[in-house]
Amino acid sequence: MKITLFGAAREVTGSCHLIETDSGTRVLVDCGMFQGYSVAHQLNGEPFPFDPRSLDAVILTHAHIDHIGRYPKLVRDGFGGRCFVTHPTRLLSRLMWRDAAQVMKDDARRHRRPPAYTPQEVDPAFQTLHGMEYGVRVKVSDGFHFTFREAGHIFGSAFVEIEADGKRLVMSGDIGNDDVPILRDTAPRPTADAVVCESTYGDRNHESVRERSGLLKQAIMDVVGRKGTLMIPAFSLERTQEVLYELNGMAEGGEIPRIPIYLDSPLAIKVLPVYHQFPEYYDRDAAELSKTDDFFRFPGLHISREASDSRAIDSIKPPKVIIAGSGMMHGGRIMRHLVQYLDDPENILLVIGYQAEGTLGRQVTDGANRVHIEHEDVDVRCEVRKISGYSAHGDREKLLRWLKGNGGSGRPAKIVLNHGELGALENLADHCRKEIGAEVFIPGKGETVEV
């Protein structure tokens, strides 16, 4: 069995892994967009380095755009087989594709460059998706079976246990953080001959749950005292819902004063009904709470559906809180708010997610004093704070625990690391060699590892 990385190889985005068995079965695991840097749009539009018609199946681990974003292009370019996803991922993917297609359409008009696919090409891709439950062994061919396991990363996320050529391969997709609101815990890693594992936070550890909640509450209390504005750029899928869940507890428990809190993310708003549709995917606490409380609605929360609602936020006197996409600050409604509020020292920008190289978010968190946003140069005078504990990704400690096999499974002989900047990859690789004793590979784009 061979694994070839055509994305997320010594980089964080663009997940795309081709699995080839000795008997000739070819399965693609994830088909994501490249994000963050200047040539990402070019890479997303390039022909695939393999024939989409040659694939027997596609498996998508979860609905983040860097794992699913190019799948409509794959279908447009000739893939005609089955694509397997969990049930929530099936519905979330269509929302994510529609949003991405509209962004690319607007971007094509503005910059005169062709989109990777059009809004009209989303529904044909959606029709190929087959929703599956966790724990069900699926046959792709006589020599290839796989099972989805709970990854605990975002709603409906999975890692994949593959059986082929008499061996077992586990592919992480993205592994979730510990004690994430709403989501169930990451399932133990099954026994495997080899594991492909993400490394986004392979060089650091997060704050605890108590610390991250306290930091969020403190940021709110500080802007109340300053009569300022708290901006929270948040990924529309998962991060936003986690923050709303915690704000619900704070607001209804009287831990924070009642101030206007704006959810200003059309995609995040569209995602909420999918959560309501699958309460069986909640963890125990969220499932119990959902019987008596809609934890996505609480006193002071305002839903800004239309562009006019977003603009109206400017007329509201502070203190106020604005939760808006995109999480890496490279598009979406957060951009207008950054122009409006970055230059005021009374305001706070709270960064709660990973900021890829090349993004505006990375510039700001790295300490830039002045940034260029939508044809304007904007001074960064507000206070910038970071909370890594809200990341949907597990930190180094979590990844190592999962790789070692916290369910009693044997340690893998081979570990392939992907989804990380080089420093994070090398740091995690060193720990894997010392603590697990495995042979560790960090493939470049287009490189193949044999299992």
C-alpha positions as CSV (number, residue, x, y, z in Angstrom):
1,M,0.0,0.0,0.0
2,K,1.3,3.4,-1.0
3,I,0.4,6.9,0.3
4,T,1.2,10.0,-1.8
5,L,0.7,13.5,-0.5
6,F,-0.6,16.0,-3.0
7,G,-1.3,18.7,-0.3
8,A,-0.8,19.4,3.4
9,A,2.7,18.3,2.8
10,R,5.1,20.5,4.8
11,E,2.2,23.0,4.9
12,V,-1.0,23.4,6.8
13,T,-3.7,23.4,4.0
14,G,-4.7,21.6,0.8
15,S,-5.2,18.1,2.3
16,C,-5.1,15.5,-0.5
17,H,-3.8,12.0,-0.1
18,L,-3.9,9.2,-2.7
19,I,-4.0,5.6,-1.3
20,E,-3.0,2.9,-3.8
21,T,-3.2,-0.8,-2.9
22,D,-1.2,-3.7,-4.4
23,S,-4.4,-5.0,-6.0
24,G,-5.0,-1.7,-7.8
25,T,-7.6,0.1,-5.7
26,R,-7.1,3.9,-5.7
27,V,-8.8,6.0,-3.0
28,L,-8.4,9.7,-2.3
29,V,-8.6,10.8,1.3
30,D,-9.6,14.5,1.4
31,C,-9.6,17.0,-1.4
32,G,-9.0,20.4,0.2
33,M,-8.2,23.9,-0.9
34,F,-4.9,25.6,-0.4
35,Q,-5.3,28.7,1.8
36,G,-3.3,31.7,3.1
37,Y,-0.6,32.5,0.6
38,S,-0.5,34.5,-2.6
39,V,-0.5,31.6,-5.1
40,A,-3.2,29.6,-3.3
41,H,-5.8,30.5,-5.9
42,Q,-3.5,29.3,-8.7
43,L,-2.9,26.0,-7.0
44,N,-6.6,25.5,-6.4
45,G,-7.3,25.9,-10.1
46,E,-4.5,23.7,-11.4
47,P,-5.3,20.2,-12.9
48,F,-5.0,17.4,-10.4
49,P,-1.7,15.5,-10.5
50,F,-3.7,12.2,-11.0
51,D,-6.6,11.3,-13.2
52,P,-9.9,11.8,-11.2
53,R,-11.5,9.1,-13.4
54,S,-9.0,6.6,-12.1
55,L,-10.3,6.8,-8.5
56,D,-12.4,4.1,-7.0
57,A,-13.7,6.3,-4.2
58,V,-13.1,9.4,-2.2
59,I,-13.2,9.7,1.6
60,L,-13.7,13.2,3.2
61,T,-12.8,13.4,6.9
62,H,-14.6,16.6,7.8
63,A,-16.1,19.8,6.3
64,H,-13.4,22.3,6.7
65,I,-12.6,23.9,3.4
66,D,-8.9,22.8,3.5
67,H,-10.1,19.2,3.5
68,I,-13.1,19.3,1.1
69,G,-12.8,22.6,-0.9
70,R,-11.6,21.2,-4.3
71,Y,-14.0,18.2,-4.4
72,P,-16.5,19.9,-6.7
73,K,-13.6,20.5,-9.1
74,L,-12.7,16.8,-8.8
75,V,-16.3,15.9,-9.9
76,R,-16.3,18.5,-12.6
77,D,-12.9,17.0,-13.9
78,G,-14.2,13.5,-14.2
79,F,-14.6,11.7,-10.9
80,G,-17.8,9.6,-11.0
81,G,-17.5,7.3,-8.1
82,R,-18.8,7.4,-4.5
83,C,-17.6,9.9,-1.9
84,F,-18.0,8.8,1.7
85,V,-18.7,11.3,4.6
86,T,-20.4,11.3,8.0
87,H,-24.0,12.5,8.0
88,P,-23.3,16.0,9.4
89,T,-20.3,16.4,7.0
90,R,-22.6,15.8,4.1
91,L,-24.9,18.8,4.9
92,L,-22.1,21.0,6.1
93,S,-20.0,20.4,2.9
94,R,-22.7,21.8,0.7
95,L,-22.9,25.0,2.8
96,M,-19.1,25.3,2.7
97,W,-18.9,24.7,-1.1
98,R,-21.6,27.2,-1.8
99,D,-19.9,29.8,0.3
100,A,-16.5,29.1,-1.3
101,A,-17.9,29.2,-4.8
102,Q,-19.5,32.6,-4.2
103,V,-16.3,33.9,-2.8
104,M,-14.4,32.7,-5.8
105,K,-17.0,34.1,-8.2
106,D,-16.6,37.5,-6.6
107,D,-12.9,37.2,-6.6
108,A,-12.9,36.2,-10.3
109,R,-14.8,39.3,-11.1
110,R,-12.6,41.5,-9.1
111,H,-9.2,40.1,-10.1
112,R,-10.1,38.6,-13.5
113,R,-9.0,35.1,-12.7
114,P,-11.0,31.9,-13.2
115,P,-12.5,30.2,-10.2
116,A,-11.7,26.6,-9.3
117,Y,-15.4,25.9,-9.8
118,T,-18.7,27.7,-10.0
119,P,-21.8,27.8,-7.8
120,Q,-23.6,25.7,-10.4
121,E,-21.0,22.9,-9.9
122,V,-21.8,22.5,-6.2
123,D,-25.0,20.4,-6.4
124,P,-23.6,17.8,-8.8
125,A,-20.8,17.2,-6.2
126,F,-23.3,17.1,-3.4
127,Q,-25.2,14.3,-5.2
128,T,-22.2,12.0,-5.0
129,L,-21.9,12.1,-1.2
130,H,-22.9,9.1,0.8
131,G,-23.5,9.7,4.5
132,M,-22.2,7.1,7.0
133,E,-22.2,6.5,10.7
134,Y,-19.2,6.2,12.9
135,G,-18.1,2.6,13.5
136,V,-19.5,1.1,10.3
137,R,-17.1,-1.0,8.3
138,V,-17.4,0.1,4.6
139,K,-16.3,-2.0,1.6
140,V,-14.8,0.0,-1.3
141,S,-13.4,-3.1,-3.1
142,D,-12.6,-6.7,-2.2
143,G,-9.2,-5.6,-0.8
144,F,-10.1,-2.2,0.7
145,H,-12.3,-1.5,3.7
146,F,-12.5,1.6,6.0
147,T,-14.3,2.7,9.2
148,F,-15.0,6.3,10.4
149,R,-14.0,7.0,14.0
150,E,-14.8,10.1,16.0
151,A,-12.1,12.7,15.7
152,G,-13.5,15.3,18.1
153,H,-12.3,18.1,15.8
154,I,-15.5,19.7,14.4
155,F,-19.1,18.6,14.2
156,G,-19.2,15.3,12.3
157,S,-15.4,15.0,11.9
158,A,-13.7,11.6,11.6
159,F,-10.4,9.9,11.4
160,V,-10.2,6.9,9.1
161,E,-9.2,3.4,9.8
162,I,-8.2,1.7,6.6
163,E,-7.7,-2.1,6.0
164,A,-5.9,-3.1,2.8
165,D,-3.2,-5.4,1.6
166,G,-3.3,-7.2,5.0
167,K,-2.4,-4.0,6.8
168,R,-4.1,-1.3,8.8
169,L,-3.5,2.4,8.1
170,V,-5.0,5.2,10.3
171,M,-5.4,8.7,8.8
172,S,-6.1,11.4,11.3
173,G,-7.7,14.1,9.2
174,D,-7.6,16.6,12.0
175,I,-7.5,15.5,15.6
176,G,-9.6,17.6,18.0
177,N,-8.6,19.5,21.1
178,D,-9.5,18.1,24.6
179,D,-12.7,19.1,26.4
180,V,-14.2,20.8,23.4
181,P,-17.8,22.2,24.0
182,I,-20.6,20.3,22.2
183,L,-18.3,17.6,20.7
184,R,-17.6,14.1,21.9
185,D,-14.1,13.2,22.7
186,T,-11.6,11.8,20.1
187,A,-11.9,8.1,19.8
188,P,-8.9,6.0,20.8
189,R,-6.6,5.2,18.0
190,P,-7.0,1.6,16.7
191,T,-4.0,-0.7,16.3
192,A,-2.2,0.2,13.1
193,D,0.9,-0.6,11.1
194,A,1.1,3.1,10.1
195,V,-0.5,6.4,11.0
196,V,-0.8,9.6,9.0
197,C,-1.1,12.4,11.6
198,E,-1.7,16.1,11.4
199,S,0.8,18.4,13.1
200,T,-0.8,21.9,13.2
201,Y,0.1,22.4,16.8
202,G,2.9,19.9,16.9
203,D,5.3,22.3,18.6
204,R,3.1,23.7,21.4
205,N,0.5,23.0,24.1
206,H,-2.8,24.9,24.7
207,E,-4.3,26.5,27.7
208,S,-6.7,24.4,29.8
209,V,-10.5,24.7,29.5
210,R,-10.7,26.8,32.6
211,E,-8.0,29.1,31.4
212,R,-9.5,29.7,28.0
213,S,-13.0,30.4,29.4
214,G,-11.4,32.8,31.9
215,L,-9.5,34.6,29.2
216,L,-12.6,35.0,27.1
217,K,-14.6,36.4,30.1
218,Q,-11.7,38.7,31.0
219,A,-11.6,40.1,27.5
220,I,-15.3,40.9,27.7
221,M,-15.0,42.5,31.1
222,D,-12.0,44.6,29.9
223,V,-13.9,46.1,26.9
224,V,-16.8,46.8,29.2
225,G,-14.5,48.7,31.5
226,R,-12.9,50.6,28.6
227,K,-16.2,51.1,26.8
228,G,-14.5,49.5,23.8
229,T,-15.3,46.9,21.1
230,L,-14.2,43.2,21.3
231,M,-13.6,41.7,17.8
232,I,-13.4,37.9,17.6
233,P,-12.5,36.6,14.1
234,A,-13.9,33.1,14.2
235,F,-14.1,30.2,11.8
236,S,-17.7,29.8,10.7
237,L,-17.7,26.1,11.4
238,E,-17.1,24.9,15.0
239,R,-15.1,27.8,16.5
240,T,-18.1,30.2,16.4
241,Q,-20.4,27.6,17.8
242,E,-18.0,26.8,20.7
243,V,-17.7,30.5,21.6
244,L,-21.5,30.9,21.5
245,Y,-21.9,27.9,23.7
246,E,-19.6,29.4,26.3
247,L,-21.1,32.9,26.0
248,N,-24.5,31.3,26.6
249,G,-23.3,29.9,29.9
250,M,-21.7,33.2,30.9
251,A,-24.7,35.3,29.9
252,E,-27.4,33.1,31.5
253,G,-25.3,32.5,34.6
254,G,-24.9,36.3,35.1
255,E,-21.1,36.1,34.8
256,I,-20.9,38.9,32.3
257,P,-23.0,42.1,32.0
258,R,-25.6,42.2,29.3
259,I,-24.0,44.0,26.4
260,P,-24.8,43.6,22.7
261,I,-23.0,40.5,21.1
262,Y,-23.2,40.3,17.4
263,L,-22.9,37.1,15.4
264,D,-22.0,38.6,12.0
265,S,-21.2,35.6,9.9
266,P,-23.7,34.4,7.3
267,L,-22.1,31.0,6.9
268,A,-22.0,30.4,10.7
269,I,-25.6,31.3,10.9
270,K,-26.5,28.8,8.2
271,V,-24.5,26.1,10.0
272,L,-26.5,26.3,13.2
273,P,-29.5,24.3,11.9
274,V,-27.2,21.4,11.1
275,Y,-26.2,21.2,14.8
276,H,-29.9,21.2,15.7
277,Q,-30.6,18.4,13.2
278,F,-28.0,15.9,14.8
279,P,-28.3,16.2,18.6
280,E,-27.1,12.6,18.8
281,Y,-23.6,13.8,17.9
282,Y,-23.4,16.1,21.0
283,D,-21.4,15.2,24.0
284,R,-23.2,14.3,27.2
285,D,-23.3,17.9,28.6
286,A,-24.6,19.5,25.4
287,A,-27.1,16.7,24.9
288,E,-28.5,17.3,28.4
289,L,-28.5,21.1,28.0
290,S,-30.2,20.9,24.6
291,K,-33.3,19.4,26.2
292,T,-34.1,22.7,28.0
293,D,-32.0,25.4,26.3
294,D,-31.0,26.4,22.8
295,F,-27.4,27.2,23.6
296,F,-27.0,29.2,20.5
297,R,-29.4,31.9,21.7
298,F,-29.0,34.0,24.9
299,P,-29.8,37.5,26.2
300,G,-27.9,40.1,24.3
301,L,-27.1,38.0,21.2
302,H,-28.0,39.6,17.9
303,I,-28.0,37.7,14.6
304,S,-26.7,39.8,11.7
305,R,-28.0,38.0,8.6
306,E,-27.9,40.8,6.0
307,A,-25.2,43.1,4.9
308,S,-27.3,46.0,6.2
309,D,-27.4,44.3,9.6
310,S,-23.6,44.2,9.6
311,R,-23.2,47.8,8.7
312,A,-25.7,48.8,11.4
313,I,-23.3,47.5,14.1
314,D,-21.2,50.6,13.6
315,S,-24.0,52.8,14.9
316,I,-24.2,50.9,18.2
317,K,-22.2,52.5,21.0
318,P,-19.7,50.4,22.8
319,P,-19.1,48.3,24.7
320,K,-20.0,45.5,22.3
321,V,-18.7,42.2,21.0
322,I,-18.5,41.2,17.3
323,I,-18.0,37.6,16.2
324,A,-17.3,37.5,12.5
325,G,-15.7,35.4,9.8
326,S,-13.2,34.7,8.5
327,G,-11.1,33.1,11.2
328,M,-7.7,33.9,9.6
329,M,-8.9,37.4,8.6
330,H,-8.4,36.9,4.9
331,G,-12.0,37.7,3.8
332,G,-15.5,37.9,5.1
333,R,-17.3,40.5,7.3
334,I,-14.5,40.7,9.8
335,M,-12.5,42.7,7.3
336,R,-14.8,45.7,7.5
337,H,-14.8,45.6,11.3
338,L,-11.0,45.5,11.3
339,V,-10.9,48.7,9.2
340,Q,-13.4,50.3,11.6
341,Y,-11.9,49.3,15.0
342,L,-8.2,48.2,14.7
343,D,-6.8,51.7,15.2
344,D,-8.5,52.4,18.6
345,P,-6.5,51.4,21.7
346,E,-9.7,51.0,23.7
347,N,-10.6,48.0,21.5
348,I,-9.4,44.3,21.7
349,L,-8.8,41.9,18.9
350,L,-9.1,38.4,20.3
351,V,-7.5,35.7,18.1
352,I,-8.8,32.2,18.9
353,G,-7.7,30.1,16.0
354,Y,-4.6,29.1,14.0
355,Q,-3.3,31.8,11.6
356,A,-1.6,30.4,8.6
357,E,1.5,32.0,7.0
358,G,0.6,34.7,4.5
359,T,-2.7,35.6,6.1
360,L,-3.6,39.0,7.5
361,G,-4.3,37.3,10.8
362,R,-0.7,36.0,10.9
363,Q,0.6,39.6,10.3
364,V,-1.5,41.0,13.1
365,T,-0.7,38.3,15.6
366,D,3.0,38.6,14.8
367,G,2.9,42.2,15.9
368,A,2.5,44.3,12.7
369,N,1.9,48.0,13.5
370,R,0.2,48.7,10.2
371,V,-1.6,46.4,7.7
372,H,-3.2,46.7,4.3
373,I,-7.0,45.9,4.2
374,E,-9.2,46.3,1.2
375,H,-7.2,49.0,-0.4
376,E,-6.6,50.8,2.9
377,D,-3.6,51.1,5.2
378,V,-4.8,50.6,8.8
379,D,-2.8,51.3,12.0
380,V,-3.0,48.5,14.5
381,R,-3.4,50.4,17.8
382,C,-5.9,48.1,19.5
383,E,-4.8,45.4,22.0
384,V,-4.2,42.0,20.3
385,R,-4.8,38.9,22.5
386,K,-4.5,35.2,21.7
387,I,-6.2,32.2,23.1
388,S,-4.9,28.9,21.7
389,G,-7.2,26.8,23.9
390,Y,-10.1,27.4,21.5
391,S,-8.3,25.8,18.7
392,A,-10.2,22.9,17.1
393,H,-6.8,21.1,16.8
394,G,-5.2,19.0,19.5
395,D,-1.9,20.3,20.8
396,R,1.4,18.4,20.9
397,E,0.5,16.6,24.2
398,K,-2.9,15.4,22.7
399,L,-1.4,14.3,19.4
400,L,1.3,12.3,21.2
401,R,-1.2,10.7,23.6
402,W,-3.4,9.7,20.6
403,L,-0.5,8.4,18.6
404,K,0.7,6.2,21.5
405,G,-2.7,4.6,21.6
406,N,-4.6,5.8,24.6
407,G,-7.0,2.8,24.2
408,G,-4.2,0.3,24.8
409,S,-3.4,-0.3,21.1
410,G,0.1,-1.0,20.0
411,R,2.4,1.8,18.9
412,P,2.7,2.2,15.1
413,A,6.0,1.2,13.3
414,K,5.6,4.2,10.9
415,I,4.2,7.7,11.4
416,V,3.7,10.1,8.5
417,L,3.3,13.7,9.6
418,N,1.3,16.2,7.5
419,H,-0.7,19.4,8.1
420,G,2.0,21.6,9.7
421,E,4.6,24.2,9.2
422,L,8.1,22.8,9.1
423,G,9.0,23.8,12.7
424,A,5.8,22.1,14.1
425,L,6.4,19.0,11.9
426,E,10.1,18.6,13.0
427,N,9.2,19.2,16.7
428,L,6.5,16.6,16.7
429,A,8.7,14.2,14.8
430,D,11.4,14.4,17.4
431,H,8.9,13.6,20.2
432,C,7.5,10.7,18.2
433,R,11.0,9.2,17.7
434,K,11.9,9.6,21.4
435,E,8.6,8.7,23.0
436,I,7.1,6.2,20.6
437,G,10.1,4.8,18.8
438,A,8.5,4.9,15.4
439,E,10.1,5.6,12.0
440,V,8.8,9.1,11.2
441,F,8.4,10.6,7.7
442,I,7.8,14.2,6.7
443,P,7.0,13.9,3.0
444,G,7.1,16.8,0.6
445,K,4.4,17.4,-2.0
446,G,4.1,14.6,-4.4
447,E,6.3,12.2,-2.3
448,T,5.2,8.6,-1.6
449,V,5.5,6.5,1.6
450,E,5.0,2.7,1.5
451,V,3.2,0.9,4.3
